[in-house]
Amino acid sequence: MINFDKIKRIGLGFGFGGAFSKESKYNLHHKKTLKFFCKSKSGNFIDTSISYGNGESEKIIGKLKDSIKKKNFISTKVTAENLKFDRFINSTLKSLENLNLKTIDLIQPHWPNYDVKNDEIIKAFNYLKKNKKVRFFGLSNYDLKDIKYFKKKLKGSFKFIQDEFSIRDRSLENKIKFCEKNNIKIVCYSPFGSGEIVFSNKENEILSPLMKKYNRSKYSITLNYLASKSKNIILIPHTKKILHLKDNLSSLKFKLKPTDIRKLDNCFKPNFVNLKLKQVIYFNKKYKKITCLRDALLNKGNLSPSPKKLSIKIKEGHKLKPIKLKKIKNKFHIKEGRLRYWAHVLAYGWSKKIKMMIA
């Protein structure tokens, strides 16, 4: 098993097809990339979830030799609808079976579910820890208020948070100070925005001379820049191409100068807009769980948590991940965060202006 202090700062996100994919997106290229990562000496943190490919991600990792798995720190997650005591335990036991492990290094709720009390999640983790099924606890996509509560209750067992962190979405930066003070590692997924980031002309103008100066790709420089924000950061870009993986693994083998970091600070700025909720186009033919306010009130999509429950948490001061928008012909469409959108509508009504992010 890998000691906490021996975890390297570049890992592998082994999730393809999204957290809610019901079918496997995995092929031979993914398996080869995983094996290459495990043989490398530059990374040893593997991130997965029982929801990735309907369990296929965990099963592929489970087929690795025991000797290889022992040299890597393996993290998995419990989905939001399975956070109640019995379900949390059963989900973790299923992950142990899929991963072919006796003990999981890190278990995390994948997303908050405020229909389940935090103390019930803590009780489930303590049961699993007592029975040596898990080593550490973490929180994925939770706000700082919850992070402080879990840390107070779990103390030394709570050692990780996980959140999105990229040049487009740096909203987790408000959690860095607390994590550094409390020796909590910050696992950062989608550093390239799930592969969707396209560098602007201005960004390329800044990056091009840096690529020559350090003899690195723009992606390697981007990873190095993100890692510079805290020594506690572990980056977990995912890829199915060994060439890209090699580039990722070499990204922390050099150090950006402070003057270059400041240049990138001025260059990489998230694009936020303040809009009334009624100005956002929420309808999408492919998304049928909630299509109107009535659906949200009744939680037609059986979402966990329900929009109504999440709206209560918003009013209590919980800061959620920003809703992501896509601008098409001067109109703003929801790209990611429909549950959060409806929770804000229920909390404040249609005319409330909130800060949203253009993805």
VOBA-1610 file (N, C-alpha, C; in pm, whole numbers, padded with zeros to 5 digits, always signed):
BEGIN
Met+00083-00121+00000Met+00000+00000+00000Met+00086+00126+00000Ile+00039+00228-00068Ile+00112+00354-00077Ile+00083+00440+00046Asn+00187+00489+00110Asn+00170+00581+00222Asn+00115+00715+00171Phe+00040+00782+00257Phe-00022+00910+00223Phe+00081+01010+00169Asp+00196+01016+00233Asp+00298+01114+00195Asp+00376+01074+00070Lys+00353+00954+00019Lys+00425+00906-00100Lys+00342+00917-00228Ile+00221+00974-00216Ile+00136+00989-00334Ile+00194+01098-00425Lys+00208+01065-00552Lys+00265+01160-00647Lys+00159+01255-00700Arg+00204+01367-00756Arg+00113+01477-00787Arg+00051+01470-00926Ile+00089+01369-01002Ile+00021+01342-01129Ile-00037+01201-01120Gly-00167+01192-01144Gly-00234+01064-01140Gly-00305+01038-01271Leu-00395+00939-01269Leu-00472+00903-01388Leu-00620+00900-01353Gly-00697+00981-01425Gly-00842+00974-01413Gly-00891+00865-01506Phe-00940+00755-01449Phe-00981+00641-01532Phe-01134+00635-01542Gly-01191+00750-01581Gly-01335+00758-01600Gly-01367+00810-01738Phe-01437+00729-01816Phe-01471+00768-01954Phe-01621+00749-01976Gly-01680+00845-02046Gly-01823+00837-02071Gly-01905+00913-01970Gly-01839+00972-01868Gly-01909+01054-01770Gly-01955+00973-01649Ala-01987+01047-01543Ala-02025+00984-01416Ala-02159+00912-01424Phe-02239+00943-01524Phe-02373+00887-01530Phe-02392+00793-01651Ser-02281+00749-01706Ser-02288+00661-01822Ser-02338+00523-01781Lys-02437+00472-01855Lys-02494+00340-01824Lys-02430+00229-01906Glu-02342+00265-01996Glu-02276+00162-02076Glu-02126+00189-02082Ser-02051+00082-02106Ser-01906+00094-02107Ser-01856+00166-02231Lys-01762+00258-02211Lys-01697+00328-02322Lys-01552+00281-02336Tyr-01518+00175-02265Tyr-01378+00133-02255Tyr-01340+00038-02368Asn-01217+00053-02414Asn-01166-00035-02519Asn-01020-00068-02492Leu-00955-00131-02587Leu-00817-00176-02571Leu-00721-00060-02543His-00748+00056-02603His-00661+00172-02583His-00660+00217-02436His-00777+00216-02372His-00786+00252-02231His-00704+00155-02146Lys-00716+00028-02175Lys-00645-00075-02097Lys-00494-00062-02112Lys-00449-00035-02233Lys-00305-00018-02257Lys-00251+00105-02185Thr-00330+00212-02188Thr-00290+00335-02120Thr-00280+00313-01969Leu-00376+00240-01912Leu-00374+00210-01769Leu-00248+00131-01733Lys-00216+00029-01812Lys-00097-00052-01784Lys+00031+00030-01796Phe+00035+00119-01895Phe+00153+00205-01912Phe+00169+00296-01789Phe+00058+00352-01743Phe+00063+00439-01625Phe+00117+00362-01504Cys+00068+00241-01485Cys+00109+00161-01369Cys+00257+00125-01373Lys+00313+00113-01492Lys+00455+00081-01505Lys+00545+00203-01490Ser+00486+00321-01510Ser+00565+00444-01499Ser+00602+00471-01354Lys+00703+00553-01335Lys+00745+00589-01200Lys+00708+00734-01167Ser+00627+00794-01254Ser+00594+00936-01236Ser+00459+00958-01169Gly+00375+00856-01166Gly+00243+00870-01105Gly+00202+00743-01035Asn+00118+00755-00931Asn+00073+00635-00859Asn-00067+00650-00800Phe-00144+00751-00849Phe-00281+00773-00800Phe-00378+00741-00914Ile-00467+00643-00892Ile-00566+00604-00993Ile-00706+00637-00941Asp-00778+00718-01017Asp-00913+00758-00978Asp-01017+00685-01062Thr-01119+00630-00995Thr-01228+00563-01065Thr-01358+00586-00987Ser-01464+00521-01031Ser-01592+00527-00961Ser-01676+00408-01005Ile-01761+00362-00916Ile-01850+00252-00950Ile-01946+00289-01062Ser-01963+00420-01085Ser-02057+00466-01188Ser-01993+00474-01327Tyr-01860+00472-01337Tyr-01795+00487-01466Tyr-01813+00359-01549Gly-01884+00375-01662Gly-01908+00259-01747Gly-01987+00151-01677Asn-02074+00193-01581Asn-02157+00098-01506Asn-02072-00007-01436Gly-01959+00037-01379Gly-01870-00052-01305Gly-01754-00106-01385Glu-01753-00082-01516Glu-01650-00139-01602Glu-01511-00085-01568Ser-01502+00043-01533Ser-01374+00104-01498Ser-01310+00028-01381Glu-01387+00006-01276Glu-01335-00067-01159Glu-01293-00209-01197Lys-01372-00274-01280Lys-01342-00413-01316Lys-01212-00425-01395Ile-01185-00327-01482Ile-01060-00328-01559Ile-00941-00312-01464Ile-00952-00221-01368Ile-00846-00204-01268Ile-00831-00331-01186Gly-00944-00394-01157Gly-00943-00517-01077Gly-00867-00631-01140Lys-00852-00628-01272Lys-00781-00736-01343Lys-00629-00717-01343Leu-00583-00602-01293Leu-00439-00581-01281Leu-00382-00677-01176Lys-00256-00711-01190Lys-00190-00797-01092Lys-00188-00731-00955Asp-00197-00811-00850Asp-00196-00757-00714Asp-00070-00676-00686Ser+00041-00724-00740Ser+00169-00654-00718Ser+00167-00514-00778Ile+00094-00497-00889Ile+00082-00365-00953Ile-00011-00276-00872Lys-00124-00333-00827Lys-00220-00254-00749Lys-00160-00204-00618Lys-00073-00283-00557Lys-00010-00243-00431Lys+00081-00122-00448Lys+00131-00101-00569Lys+00221+00011-00596Lys+00146+00138-00633Asn+00012+00129-00635Asn-00070+00245-00671Asn-00175+00272-00564Phe-00210+00398-00551Phe-00313+00442-00458Phe-00444+00448-00536Ile-00542+00367-00496Ile-00666+00355-00573Ile-00782+00421-00500Ser-00848+00511-00572Ser-00960+00587-00518Ser-01087+00556-00597Thr-01198+00535-00527Thr-01326+00518-00594Thr-01434+00595-00518Lys-01558+00589-00571Lys-01663+00676-00517Lys-01797+00603-00504Val-01881+00659-00419Val-02019+00613-00401Val-02111+00719-00460Thr-02206+00678-00543Thr-02293+00774-00610Thr-02389+00840-00510Ala-02441+00956-00549Ala-02524+01037-00459Ala-02648+00963-00410Glu-02706+00877-00494Glu-02828+00806-00453Glu-02799+00690-00359Asn-02671+00661-00333Asn-02634+00548-00247Asn-02560+00591-00120Leu-02591+00709-00068Leu-02518+00759+00048Leu-02580+00722+00183Lys-02700+00665+00184Lys-02756+00618+00310Lys-02673+00500+00361Phe-02677+00477+00492Phe-02586+00384+00560Phe-02572+00250+00487Asp-02681+00176+00472Asp-02674+00042+00411Asp-02627+00048+00266Arg-02678+00145+00192Arg-02641+00158+00050Arg-02494+00196+00033Phe-02444+00284+00121Phe-02304+00324+00116Phe-02214+00201+00137Ile-02249+00121+00235Ile-02170+00001+00265Ile-02178-00098+00150Asn-02297-00123+00099Asn-02313-00219-00010Asn-02241-00174-00136Ser-02246-00045-00166Ser-02176+00008-00282Ser-02025-00011-00267Thr-01973+00016-00148Thr-01830+00001-00124Thr-01787-00145-00135Leu-01869-00236-00082Leu-01838-00379-00092Leu-01839-00425-00238Lys-01931-00371-00317Lys-01935-00404-00460Lys-01810-00351-00530Ser-01766-00231-00493Ser-01642-00175-00550Ser-01522-00261-00513Leu-01517-00310-00390Leu-01409-00399-00349Leu-01406-00525-00436Glu-01525-00576-00465Glu-01535-00695-00552Glu-01489-00662-00694Asn-01535-00549-00747Asn-01496-00509-00882Asn-01345-00487-00894Leu-01288-00421-00792Leu-01146-00386-00793Leu-01057-00504-00751Asn-01121-00610-00700Asn-01048-00728-00652Asn-00946-00687-00545Leu-00996-00610-00447Leu-00913-00562-00337Leu-00974-00604-00203Lys-00889-00611-00102Lys-00936-00633+00035Lys-00967-00500+00103Thr-00889-00397+00064Thr-00907-00264+00122Thr-00893-00158+00013Ile-00986-00063+00011Ile-00978+00050-00083Ile-00903+00164-00014Asp-00811+00226-00085Asp-00732+00335-00027Asp-00819+00455+00008Leu-00906+00494-00084Leu-00986+00615-00064Leu-01128+00594-00115Ile-01226+00626-00030Ile-01368+00621-00070Ile-01426+00762-00054Gln-01507+00804-00153Gln-01564+00938-00151Gln-01708+00938-00199Pro-01797+01014-00137Pro-01925+01043-00202Pro-01897+01119-00331His-01958+01076-00442His-01926+01136-00572His-01981+01278-00583Trp-02103+01296-00536Trp-02168+01427-00533Trp-02248+01438-00404Pro-02272+01558-00354Pro-02354+01573-00233Pro-02497+01526-00256Asn-02556+01472-00151Asn-02698+01441-00152Asn-02754+01489-00018Tyr-02818+01606-00018Tyr-02863+01666+00107Tyr-02993+01604+00157Asp-03041+01500+00090Asp-03151+01420+00146Asp-03096+01322+00250Val-02964+01307+00255Val-02897+01219+00351Val-02812+01305+00444Lys-02826+01284+00573Lys-02749+01364+00670Lys-02601+01326+00665Asn-02516+01425+00684Asn-02372+01401+00683Asn-02330+01298+00787Asp-02397+01299+00903Asp-02360+01205+01010Asp-02387+01060+00971Glu-02484+01037+00884Glu-02511+00901+00838Glu-02398+00851+00747Ile-02345+00942+00665Ile-02231+00908+00579Ile-02109+00878+00665Ile-02087+00960+00766Ile-01975+00941+00858Ile-01985+00806+00929Lys-02105+00772+00972Lys-02128+00644+01040Lys-02094+00526+00948Ala-02132+00538+00821Ala-02103+00430+00724Ala-01953+00416+00702Phe-01886+00531+00687Phe-01740+00525+00667Phe-01671+00463+00788Asn-01708+00505+00908Asn-01645+00452+01029Asn-01663+00302+01041Tyr-01780+00253+01000Tyr-01805+00109+01001Tyr-01709+00037+00905Leu-01695+00093+00785Leu-01606+00032+00684Leu-01460+00040+00728Lys-01422+00151+00788Lys-01284+00167+00835Lys-01253+00068+00948Lys-01348+00054+01040Lys-01331-00039+01152Lys-01311-00182+01102Asn-01378-00216+00992Asn-01367-00350+00935Asn-01259-00360+00828Lys-01173-00257+00821Lys-01056-00255+00733Lys-01092-00270+00585Lys-01207-00213+00548Lys-01249-00214+00407Lys-01201-00090+00333Val-01175+00018+00408Val-01128+00143+00348Val-01021+00203+00439Arg-00935+00287+00381Arg-00829+00354+00458Arg-00863+00500+00487Phe-00897+00575+00380Phe-00920+00719+00393Phe-01056+00758+00338Phe-01102+00875+00383Phe-01228+00932+00338Phe-01201+01064+00267Gly-01280+01093+00165Gly-01271+01220+00095Gly-01408+01267+00050Leu-01413+01387-00004Leu-01538+01444-00055Leu-01517+01493-00197Ser-01603+01452-00286Ser-01596+01494-00426Ser-01709+01591-00457Asn-01673+01710-00504Asn-01771+01812-00546Asn-01853+01870-00431Tyr-01797+01874-00311Tyr-01864+01933-00195Tyr-01816+02075-00172Asp-01898+02155-00101Asp-01859+02292-00074Asp-01778+02300+00056Leu-01717+02415+00079Leu-01623+02431+00191Leu-01692+02412+00326Lys-01818+02451+00336Lys-01893+02437+00461Lys-01901+02289+00502Asp-01929+02202+00408Asp-01934+02058+00435Asp-01795+02002+00464Ile-01697+02048+00389Ile-01559+02001+00407Ile-01514+02026+00551Lys-01543+02143+00604Lys-01505+02177+00742Lys-01577+02087+00842Tyr-01704+02055+00813Tyr-01781+01969+00905Tyr-01723+01828+00908Phe-01698+01770+00791Phe-01644+01633+00785Phe-01505+01626+00847Lys-01424+01729+00825Lys-01289+01729+00883Lys-01296+01730+01036Lys-01387+01808+01091Lys-01403+01816+01236Lys-01444+01680+01293Lys-01529+01609+01222Lys-01582+01482+01271Lys-01486+01364+01248Leu-01420+01363+01133Leu-01337+01247+01095Leu-01188+01267+01120Lys-01150+01389+01145Lys-01010+01423+01178Lys-00910+01359+01082Gly-00823+01269+01131Gly-00714+01214+01050Gly-00756+01123+00938Ser-00879+01072+00941Ser-00926+00984+00833Ser-00966+01062+00708Phe-00999+01191+00728Phe-01043+01275+00617Phe-00921+01347+00560Lys-00874+01299+00444Lys-00747+01346+00390Lys-00754+01398+00246Phe-00874+01395+00184Phe-00883+01430+00042Phe-01011+01507+00013Ile-01001+01601-00081Ile-01120+01651-00150Ile-01093+01635-00299Gln-01199+01632-00377Gln-01185+01620-00522Gln-01280+01718-00589Asp-01229+01786-00691Asp-01312+01886-00759Asp-01254+01913-00897Glu-01335+01975-00982Glu-01287+02016-01114Glu-01193+02136-01098Phe-01086+02137-01178Phe-00991+02248-01173Phe-00925+02259-01309Ser-00949+02371-01375Ser-00891+02392-01508Ser-00870+02542-01528Ile-00814+02579-01641Ile-00797+02722-01669Ile-00931+02790-01689Arg-01036+02714-01714Arg-01170+02770-01732Arg-01252+02769-01602Asp-01220+02676-01514Asp-01295+02662-01390Asp-01197+02651-01273Arg-01176+02763-01204Arg-01084+02766-01091Arg-01160+02793-00960Ser-01286+02750-00956Ser-01371+02780-00841Ser-01325+02709-00712Leu-01244+02605-00725Leu-01200+02538-00602Leu-01091+02615-00528Glu-01040+02723-00586Glu-00930+02796-00524Glu-00965+02849-00385Asn-01095+02868-00358Asn-01135+02916-00224Asn-01121+02808-00118Lys-01091+02684-00159Lys-01076+02573-00064Lys-00929+02542-00034Ile-00839+02599-00113Ile-00697+02563-00104Ile-00638+02597+00033Lys-00664+02716+00083Lys-00606+02760+00210Lys-00642+02664+00323Phe-00769+02626+00332Phe-00814+02534+00437Phe-00747+02398+00422Cys-00737+02349+00299Cys-00677+02218+00275Cys-00529+02216+00311Glu-00459+02321+00278Glu-00316+02328+00311Glu-00297+02332+00463Lys-00380+02408+00531Lys-00370+02420+00677Lys-00397+02287+00745Asn-00485+02203+00685Asn-00528+02078+00748Asn-00470+01953+00680Asn-00368+01972+00597Asn-00299+01860+00532Asn-00397+01770+00454Ile-00484+01834+00376Ile-00579+01764+00291Ile-00532+01775+00146Lys-00522+01663+00079Lys-00481+01664-00061Lys-00600+01702-00149Ile-00570+01774-00258Ile-00674+01827-00347Ile-00663+01757-00481Val-00753+01663-00506Val-00751+01586-00631Val-00831+01664-00736Cys-00765+01695-00847Cys-00825+01784-00948Cys-00855+01708-01077Tyr-00983+01698-01110Tyr-01021+01630-01234Tyr-01050+01731-01346Ser-01051+01681-01467Ser-01079+01759-01588Ser-00993+01885-01600Pro-00860+01874-01585Pro-00775+01994-01601Pro-00780+02052-01741Phe-00825+01971-01838Phe-00843+02021-01974Phe-00991+02032-02009Gly-01074+02043-01906Gly-01218+02059-01930Gly-01279+01942-02004Ser-01246+01818-01962Ser-01294+01697-02029Ser-01255+01695-02177Gly-01141+01754-02206Gly-01090+01753-02344Gly-01154+01856-02434Glu-01236+01946-02376Glu-01311+02042-02457Glu-01245+02179-02468Ile-01137+02200-02394Ile-01075+02333-02394Ile-01007+02362-02528Val-01043+02473-02585Val-00976+02524-02705Val-00908+02654-02666Phe-00777+02661-02684Phe-00703+02779-02643Phe-00733+02895-02738Ser-00755+03012-02680Ser-00783+03132-02759Ser-00654+03183-02822Asn-00669+03276-02917Asn-00551+03336-02981Asn-00462+03406-02878Lys-00525+03475-02783Lys-00450+03544-02679Lys-00372+03444-02594Glu-00437+03333-02558Glu-00370+03231-02477Glu-00254+03168-02553Asn-00275+03142-02681Asn-00167+03085-02763Asn-00048+03180-02777Glu-00076+03308-02780Glu+00032+03409-02787Glu+00120+03405-02662Ile+00057+03379-02547Ile+00133+03368-02422Ile+00204+03233-02413Leu+00135+03128-02457Leu+00188+02992-02441Leu+00303+02961-02538Ser+00297+03013-02658Ser+00397+02979-02761Ser+00541+03005-02717Pro+00573+03125-02665Pro+00712+03147-02619Pro+00749+03060-02499Leu+00651+03027-02415Leu+00678+02941-02300Leu+00706+02798-02344Met+00639+02755-02449Met+00664+02621-02504Met+00809+02609-02552Lys+00858+02715-02615Lys+00997+02717-02663Lys+01095+02727-02546Lys+01062+02811-02452Lys+01149+02835-02337Lys+01172+02708-02255Tyr+01063+02632-02231Tyr+01073+02513-02146Tyr+01080+02383-02226Asn+01065+02395-02359Asn+01064+02277-02447Asn+00956+02179-02404Arg+00835+02231-02386Arg+00720+02152-02342Arg+00598+02187-02426Ser+00499+02097-02424Ser+00374+02122-02495Ser+00290+02222-02416Lys+00191+02281-02481Lys+00101+02375-02413Lys+00021+02305-02302Tyr-00004+02176-02322Tyr-00080+02100-02222Tyr+00005+02072-02099Ser+00132+02042-02121Ser+00225+02020-02011Ser+00243+02148-01929Ile+00253+02261-01997Ile+00267+02390-01928Ile+00140+02422-01850Thr+00024+02390-01907Thr-00103+02413-01839Thr-00112+02332-01711Leu-00075+02204-01715Leu-00077+02120-01596Leu+00019+02173-01490Asn+00137+02213-01534Asn+00236+02267-01441Asn+00184+02393-01374Tyr+00118+02477-01453Tyr+00060+02601-01400Tyr-00046+02570-01293Leu-00136+02476-01321Leu-00240+02441-01225Leu-00180+02384-01097Ala-00077+02300-01113Ala-00012+02240-00996Ala+00059+02344-00910Ser+00098+02455-00972Ser+00170+02560-00898Ser+00082+02629-00795Lys-00049+02608-00802Lys-00141+02676-00712Lys-00138+02620-00569Ser-00089+02496-00554Ser-00075+02439-00420Ser+00008+02311-00427Lys+00092+02292-00327Lys+00171+02169-00317Lys+00082+02050-00284Asn-00042+02075-00242Asn-00135+01967-00207Asn-00212+01912-00327Ile-00197+01975-00442Ile-00274+01937-00560Ile-00223+01808-00624Ile-00318+01718-00658Ile-00291+01600-00739Ile-00377+01614-00866Leu-00315+01619-00980Leu-00388+01633-01107Leu-00416+01495-01165Ile-00540+01474-01211Ile-00575+01342-01266Ile-00637+01355-01406Pro-00561+01405-01503Pro-00614+01411-01640Pro-00642+01270-01691His-00746+01254-01771His-00767+01122-01830His-00736+01126-01980Thr-00691+01015-02028Thr-00657+01003-02170Thr-00655+00855-02208Lys-00682+00827-02334Lys-00669+00689-02381Lys-00551+00675-02477Lys-00470+00782-02487Lys-00355+00781-02577Lys-00226+00784-02496Ile-00141+00687-02519Ile-00015+00678-02444Ile+00073+00800-02468Leu+00071+00854-02590Leu+00150+00973-02621Leu+00110+01089-02531His-00021+01109-02513His-00069+01216-02425His-00036+01186-02279Leu-00044+01059-02243Leu-00012+01020-02105Leu+00134+01049-02073Lys+00223+01019-02165Lys+00366+01050-02145Lys+00387+01199-02122Asp+00316+01279-02200Asp+00326+01425-02186Asp+00275+01469-02049Asn+00161+01412-02007Asn+00106+01445-01876Asn+00202+01408-01763Leu+00261+01290-01773Leu+00348+01241-01666Leu+00477+01322-01653Ser+00516+01388-01761Ser+00640+01468-01758Ser+00614+01613-01722Ser+00487+01648-01699Ser+00450+01790-01685Ser+00500+01856-01556Leu+00537+01778-01457Leu+00587+01837-01332Leu+00737+01817-01315Lys+00804+01783-01423Lys+00949+01761-01417Lys+01026+01889-01450Phe+00957+01999-01448Phe+01021+02130-01462Phe+00943+02228-01375Lys+00997+02347-01358Lys+00932+02446-01272Lys+00916+02578-01345Leu+00791+02623-01353Leu+00765+02754-01414Leu+00818+02865-01323Lys+00878+02965-01383Lys+00926+03079-01306Lys+00809+03165-01261Pro+00821+03230-01146Pro+00711+03314-01094Pro+00661+03418-01194Thr+00752+03474-01273Thr+00709+03575-01372Thr+00619+03512-01478Asp+00648+03386-01515Asp+00567+03316-01614Asp+00432+03275-01556Ile+00431+03239-01428Ile+00305+03207-01362Ile+00214+03329-01360Arg+00272+03446-01333Arg+00192+03570-01332Arg+00136+03601-01471Lys+00214+03574-01574Lys+00165+03592-01712Lys+00043+03504-01738Leu+00053+03379-01692Leu-00057+03285-01713Leu-00178+03320-01626Asp-00152+03374-01507Asp-00262+03422-01422Asp-00346+03526-01495Asn-00278+03618-01561Asn-00346+03725-01634Asn-00413+03674-01761Cys-00361+03563-01812Cys-00411+03507-01938Cys-00529+03413-01915Phe-00514+03323-01817Phe-00616+03221-01791Phe-00718+03273-01691Lys-00820+03339-01739Lys-00923+03391-01650Lys-01059+03332-01686Pro-01125+03266-01589Pro-01259+03210-01616Pro-01356+03319-01662Asn-01447+03282-01748Asn-01543+03377-01806Asn-01677+03365-01734Phe-01703+03459-01641Phe-01828+03458-01566Phe-01924+03564-01618Val-02053+03535-01605Val-02157+03634-01638Val-02262+03632-01528Asn-02321+03748-01500Asn-02432+03758-01407Asn-02561+03769-01487Leu-02643+03667-01477Leu-02766+03663-01556Leu-02886+03630-01468Lys-03001+03682-01507Lys-03124+03637-01444Lys-03152+03494-01489Leu-03207+03415-01400Leu-03232+03274-01431Leu-03325+03258-01551Lys-03417+03354-01568Lys-03510+03345-01681Lys-03444+03375-01816Gln-03321+03429-01812Gln-03248+03457-01936Gln-03177+03333-01992Val-03176+03226-01914Val-03105+03104-01954Val-03202+03006-02017Ile-03162+02947-02129Ile-03243+02846-02197Ile-03212+02710-02136Tyr-03310+02656-02066Tyr-03287+02531-01994Tyr-03334+02408-02072Phe-03423+02428-02171Phe-03480+02312-02240Phe-03377+02247-02332Asn-03374+02116-02328Asn-03288+02037-02416Asn-03360+01906-02446Lys-03374+01873-02574Lys-03448+01753-02614Lys-03392+01626-02551Lys-03259+01623-02529Lys-03195+01503-02476Lys-03213+01489-02324Tyr-03247+01599-02257Tyr-03261+01596-02111Tyr-03410+01598-02075Lys-03461+01485-02029Lys-03605+01473-02005Lys-03639+01456-01858Lys-03537+01460-01768Lys-03565+01439-01626Lys-03647+01554-01568Ile-03608+01678-01601Ile-03683+01796-01557Ile-03693+01891-01675Thr-03815+01919-01717Thr-03835+02006-01834Thr-03911+02135-01800Cys-03959+02145-01675Cys-04034+02264-01635Cys-04031+02276-01482Leu-04084+02387-01431Leu-04082+02413-01287Leu-04161+02307-01209Arg-04270+02261-01265Arg-04351+02158-01199Arg-04270+02030-01180Asp-04195+01992-01284Asp-04109+01873-01275Asp-04008+01887-01162Ala-03954+02008-01149Ala-03854+02034-01044Ala-03916+02022-00905Leu-04035+02079-00888Leu-04104+02072-00758Leu-04136+01928-00719Leu-04175+01848-00817Leu-04212+01709-00791Leu-04093+01613-00799Asn-03976+01668-00835Asn-03856+01587-00857Asn-03887+01469-00950Lys-03940+01503-01066Lys-03981+01403-01164Lys-03868+01308-01202Gly-03746+01362-01204Gly-03632+01278-01245Gly-03572+01195-01134Asn-03633+01198-01013Asn-03580+01124-00897Asn-03433+01156-00873Leu-03400+01285-00880Leu-03261+01328-00863Leu-03222+01327-00716Ser-03095+01300-00690Ser-03041+01300-00554Ser-02927+01400-00544Pro-02946+01508-00465Pro-03065+01543-00387Pro-03175+01597-00477Ser-03293+01616-00421Ser-03402+01676-00498Ser-03373+01825-00516Pro-03425+01887-00624Pro-03407+02033-00641Pro-03456+02112-00521Lys-03568+02069-00461Lys-03624+02139-00346Lys-03528+02136-00227Lys-03472+02018-00199Lys-03378+02005-00087Lys-03252+02087-00112Leu-03205+02085-00236Leu-03084+02162-00270Leu-03111+02312-00259Ser-03233+02354-00291Ser-03268+02497-00280Ser-03261+02543-00135Ile-03297+02456-00042Ile-03289+02489+00101Ile-03144+02510+00141Lys-03055+02422+00091Lys-02912+02433+00122Lys-02852+02562+00066Ile-02899+02602-00052Ile-02853+02728-00111Ile-02888+02844-00019Lys-03011+02844+00033Lys-03055+02951+00122Lys-02978+02950+00254Glu-02928+02833+00292Glu-02851+02821+00417Glu-02705+02866+00399Gly-02669+02900+00275Gly-02535+02952+00252Gly-02437+02858+00187His-02482+02739+00145His-02393+02647+00074His-02360+02703-00064Lys-02233+02703-00098Lys-02189+02753-00228Lys-02167+02636-00322Leu-02248+02629-00425Leu-02242+02518-00519Leu-02146+02549-00634Lys-02108+02444-00706Lys-02030+02463-00828Lys-02108+02554-00923Pro-02039+02636-01000Pro-02111+02726-01091Pro-02185+02650-01201Ile-02300+02702-01239Ile-02373+02649-01354Ile-02294+02688-01479Lys-02274+02592-01569Lys-02196+02620-01690Lys-02289+02642-01809Leu-02259+02746-01884Leu-02341+02785-01998Leu-02264+02772-02128Lys-02338+02754-02234Lys-02281+02757-02368Lys-02353+02867-02446Lys-02275+02958-02503Lys-02334+03070-02576Lys-02349+03033-02723Ile-02473+03036-02771Ile-02503+03004-02910Ile-02589+03116-02968Lys-02534+03187-03066Lys-02606+03298-03130Lys-02662+03397-03028Asn-02574+03439-02938Asn-02607+03539-02834Asn-02713+03492-02735Lys-02737+03362-02730Lys-02828+03307-02631Lys-02752+03209-02542Phe-02791+03203-02414Phe-02720+03121-02316Phe-02798+02992-02287His-02735+02880-02317His-02794+02749-02294His-02719+02679-02180Ile-02791+02601-02100Ile-02724+02525-01994Ile-02641+02414-02056Lys-02514+02410-02020Lys-02425+02304-02065Lys-02410+02197-01957Glu-02400+02243-01833Glu-02383+02150-01721Glu-02435+02216-01594Gly-02514+02142-01516Gly-02564+02193-01389Gly-02714+02219-01385Arg-02792+02135-01452Arg-02938+02157-01454Arg-03001+02143-01316Leu-02955+02048-01236Leu-03007+02034-01101Leu-02982+02161-01020Arg-02862+02216-01031Arg-02828+02339-00959Arg-02913+02456-01010Tyr-02939+02457-01141Tyr-03022+02563-01200Tyr-03161+02562-01138Trp-03227+02447-01135Trp-03363+02440-01083Trp-03366+02466-00933Ala-03261+02428-00862Ala-03254+02457-00719Ala-03249+02607-00695His-03175+02680-00779His-03170+02826-00767His-03306+02890-00800Val-03374+02836-00901Val-03508+02888-00937Val-03603+02870-00819Leu-03600+02751-00756Leu-03688+02725-00642Leu-03650+02812-00522Ala-03521+02841-00509Ala-03476+02921-00394Ala-03510+03069-00409Tyr-03494+03122-00531Tyr-03501+03268-00549Tyr-03600+03318-00653Gly-03655+03228-00735Gly-03745+03272-00841Gly-03669+03304-00969Trp-03744+03333-01075Trp-03687+03349-01208Trp-03604+03477-01226Ser-03634+03580-01147Ser-03572+03710-01170Ser-03438+03729-01098Lys-03397+03630-01019Lys-03272+03641-00944Lys-03152+03634-01038Lys-03058+03728-01022Lys-02934+03724-01098Lys-02831+03641-01022Ile-02770+03544-01089Ile-02664+03466-01024Ile-02542+03459-01117Lys-02430+03430-01057Lys-02304+03422-01129Lys-02290+03285-01193Met-02280+03283-01326Met-02265+03157-01400Met-02142+03163-01488Met-02097+03050-01532Met-01972+03040-01608Met-01999+03001-01753Ile-01935+03072-01845Ile-01941+03033-01986Ile-01832+02930-02011Ala-01871+02809-02045Ala-01775+02699-02061Ala-01705+02712-02196
//
